[in-house]
Amino acid sequence: MHTRECFVSAPGKAILHGEHAVVHGKVALAVSLNLRTYLRLQSTSSCKVCINLPNIDTFLSWEITALQRLLVGCKELGDLKELDADLLKRLREFTGISDGSTDTRSMAVLAFLYIYLSVFAEAEENISSPLTPQQESARWSKEEMELINRWALMGEKIIHGNPSGVDNAVGTWGGILRYHAGNITPLSRVPVLRILLTNTKVPRSTKVLVSGVKDKINKFPSVMNPVLESVNAVSCTCEHTLTEMATHGPSAEHYTVLEELIDINQHHLNVMGVGHSSLDTLCRVTLARGLHSKLTGAGGGGCGITLLRPEMDASVIQSTIEELKGYGFECWETSIGAPGVQMHSPTAVKQGILKILNSY
């Protein structure tokens, strides 16, 4: 990296519709959230690599030379098609993370180190900077963005086993993506939608939940296959509605359709067995105020999204947040359709973000 100090940011991600059905060849819509994670890149004389994940209470550092030795004898990492099982084994031994461990902290550490070594082996500190002296924020070339996407997919494979590729794609490219039968395409025009994102703080394993859905489908194919077809129809109807909103402008009827689809999809997900009492609480609290919510992602806890109409009174949103906080949940009001991964100059990063980064 030719820049002495810069910042890289990527958006959050949510599945608007199509959770779990995506692995069965159905349509899913993934959206980027205007909640960005920032990474500071600095050129220093330090001989260590550090990872700081305050949300899961992790700060670790390793000698660069010790990490480099792990690459000796490994296969070429540049193709980024499959995980190198030998390197992953070496990383587990190096970090002391057991083969059966699936906790969030351990998986984050493994994913970080694997991607770090992949970048080191392939890029050798020659990744270009897309920033010009006149720019404060910029994106890389299409080819480099595709490379970033492949690196991110390796982390997804470590954490989730056999991911669809949706999460890393929406984090890389941003906007709203349509996923169908392995093909990911961006929606060319998308409306700005306000949402409330709620973290129930209930931990869950994506691998376990996906496996449970597959088992239910295999056990009750005549019952579950129509559910999957209905989820597919929900996603397609939502896509059509979003396109109409972006083309002709949003209307009250458009929001009514989206709210109805949210309710239908949440019932689908409960039928699939990925609901949770915490998510039921989210839906109950928001519906009491005329708001409509559904889970996003694997389910079984985790996060949910609530659609906010443009005319929604701020006091209603605030009272909703306060009640949800009373259940131990965490909430953010944000929007969907944020840009993907970007590089920023230090002057482009808000002082509030710099203060947080400097505190660690």
N, C-alpha and C positions, 0 to 999 in steps of 0.2 A: 504494500500500500504506500503510495508516494506521499500521502498527506501525513503531516506530523500528528495532527489530532483531528478526528472527525467523528461523526455520530451516524449510526445506522438505525433506522426505525422500521418496524413492520406492524401492520394492523392486527387487531384481534379478529376472531373468526366465529361465525355462527352458522348453523344449518337452518335455513328458513323453512324448508320442507324436504322430506325424503330421508330422514334418519333411518338407518338400518335397511331400508328398502334398496338403498344404493348398491348393496352387495349382491342383490338379486336382479340386476339389470334394469332397475327402474330409474326414473328421472329424480334427481335431487337438485335443490337450489342452495348454494352456499354463498354467504354474504360476508364482506369484510366490515368490521366494526371500527368506528372512529375512536378506538382506544389503542394507543400505540405503545409498543415496548421499545425502549431505546437501549442501544449498546454503544458504549464509548470505545473507540479504537485509538490507541496512543502509541507513538514510536518512542520507546524508552530504552535505557541501558539495562533494564531488568532481564534476568535470565529465567524468569518464571512465567507460567501461564496461570491466570487466576479465573475462577468462576465465582460470581456473587449472586445468589438467588435469595434475597431477603424474605420473599414471601413464603419460602419453605426453610428458612433459617440455615442457609448454606453459604459458607465462604471457604473455599479451598484453593490451594495453589500447588503447582508441580514444577519441577525443574524441566526446562525445555529439552535439555540433552537426554534426560531420562525418558521423556515421551518419544523423542526421535528414535531411540533405540528400539522401541516397540515396533517400528516399521521395518526393521531389518528382517529380510526373508519373507515379508508379506507380499501378496500378489499386487499387481498394479491396481491402484484405487481410482484411477482416472475415469474408468468407464461408468462407475456409479450405477451399475445395474442391479447388483446383488450385494448384500452385506458380506463382508469378509469375516467368516466365522472364526478364523484363527485370530484376527486382530481383536475381535470382540472378546474372545476368551482371554487374550493377553490383558486387555483393559480391565476385565473383571478381576483377574489376579492382581494387577497393578493397584487397583483401587480397593481391593478387599471386598468387592460386592459379589455375593454368592450367586450361583447360576439361577437359582429359583426366585431371587428377589425381584419384586415388581413394584416396590414403593416409589412414590413420586420423586423423592430426592435421589434415589439410586438411579432411576431411569434418566433423570435430567442430567446427572453427572456423566453417565455412559454416553448419552446422545451428544453432549457437548464435546467430550474428548474425541469421540469418533469423528465428528464433523471437523473439529480442529485439525486432526491429523490428515483427514481427507483433503482439506483446503491446503494444508502445508505441503502434502505430497504432490498435489496437482498444480497449485498456483506458485509456490515457492516465492511468496511475497511480491508477485508481479501482477496482482489484480489491479486493474485500472481504476482510476478515480473519475467518475462521470462529471464531477464538479469543475466548472470553469471559474476564473476569478470574478465573473459577473453574476454567478449563481450562488444561491444559499442552499438550495435543495435540488437534487437531480436523481434520475434513475439510470441504471446501466443499460447497455445495448440489449437487444432481444436475445442474442446468443448468450450473453453473460447472465441475463435473468433466467434463462432456461437452465444454466449451470447452477445458479443459486437454488432453483426449484428442485433440482436433482439432489443437491446436498441436503436440503430440508427433508426430502423424502427418506433419506437414510436415517435421519433422526426419528421420523415417524415409524419406520420399520423396527427400530430398536424398542420404541415405547409400546407400539400397538401390534407388532407382529406382521400382519398383512393388511396395511392400510389401503384405502381406496385412492389416495393421492389428492383428495379434495382439500384437506387442511393445509398442506404445504403449498398447494396451487393458489388458494385464495389469499394466503399470507404473502405470497410472492407477487401475484399480479393485482390483487385488490379487486374492487368493484363487486359485481355479482356474477357468479359462475354457474353454468348449467353442466351437470354431470350425468352422463348416460352411457352405459355399456363401455366404460373405460375412457370415453371421450369427454374432455373438458373444454367448454367453449364459453367465452365471456358474453354477457348480454351487452349489446352495443349501446343501448340507452337505458338508464335506470333512474327512477325517481328518488328523491331524498326522503327517507322515512325515519321518523323519530321513534326510538324504542327505549324501553327501560330494560337493562340487563341485570338479572338477579342471580347472585351466586348463593346457592343454598348451603354451601360449605359441607355438603355431604359427599364424602369421597366415594369413588366407584372405579371399577376396572372396565375399560372399554372391551378388552379381550373377553372377559367373562360375560358381559352383557350381549355382545355380538354372538357369542357361542350359544347363549340361552335362546336368542331369537331363532337361530338356525335349528336348534333342537325342537323348538315349538313348531316350526314350519315342517320339519321332517315328521313330527308326530301327528300333526293335524293339517296335512296339505290342502284338503278340500275346504277347510275353514280359513287358513291363513293366506293362501294364494289370492283369494278375492280381496283380502285386506291390503295386500301389497299392490294389487291393481288399483284399488281406491286411493292409496297413497300416491301412486304414480299420477293419477288423474288430478289430485290436489296440487301436486307440483306443477303440472302442465297448466292448470287453470290459474295458478298464482303467477306463473311466468307470463301468461297472456294478459293478466290484469296489470302487472307491473309495466309491461310494454305499452299498454294503453295509457297508463298514468304518465309515462315519460313522453309519449307522443302527443297526447291531447290535453294533458294537465290532469291532476288528481281531482276527483269529485267525492262527495259524501258516499255515493253508491260504491265507488271503488274501495273505500275504507270498510264499508259494510261487508263486501265480498271477502276482503282479506281477513276480517275478524271471524267470519263464519268458517273460513278455511283453517284458521288457527285452531278454533274449537274442534273441528272435525279431526284435524291431524293429531291433536292431543289425545282424543279418544282412541284413535288408531294405535298410538304409541302405548297407551295403557293396555290395550288388547294384546299387543306384542310382548307385554311383560316388562317394559323398561320404565314404567312409571315409578313414583315414590311418594310417600306421604308428604314429604317436604314440597314436592312439586304440586301436589293437590292443594297444599296450603297456599302456595303462590297463586294458583288459579282462582281459589276461593276469595282471597283477599282482594285481588285485582278486579274480579268480576263484580264484587259488591260495589265497585265504583264505576262500573260500566266499561272496564278494560278487559282485554282478552290476551291470555298468555298460553305459552306452550314450552315444553322443554326444548333444548337445543343440544345436539351432540349425542352422546351415548345414552343419556338418561340415567336412571337409578340414583338420582340426586344431581349433583353438578349444577349447571346453569339453566335458566329459563329466560325467555324474551317476552316482553309485553309491548304491543303496538300502541303508540300514542298518536292520536289525531292531532292535526295542526292547531285546532282551536282549543285543545285541552287546557283547562285552567291550571296554572302552576301550583295553586294550593291543593288541588286534587292529587297531583303527582307527588307533592311533598308529603301529604298525609299518608299516601300509599307507601312511600319509602320508609317513613317513620314506623308504620305498623309492621312492615316486612323486617325492618331492623330489630323490632321487638321479638321476632322469632329467631334472631341470630343470623339473619341473612345480610348480605352486602349488596348494595345497589349502585348502579351508575346510569344516569340518563345520557344517551348518546344517539348516534345515527348510523345507518348502514351505507355501504358503498364507498368506503374510504380508499385512498390510493394504496398501492402495494408497497413493497420494500423500497426504501429510498436512502440516499446518503445526504447528510446535512453538514454544513459548516458550523463551527461553534456559535457564530452569531445568529444562526437560524433557530437555535434551541431556546425555548422559553426559560426565563430565569427560574421559574418554579421547578422545571424538570432538572436544570443544572444543579439546583440546591439539593434535590433528592439524590442525584448521581454523586455529588460531592460528599454526601453524608456517609457514604459507604467506603 
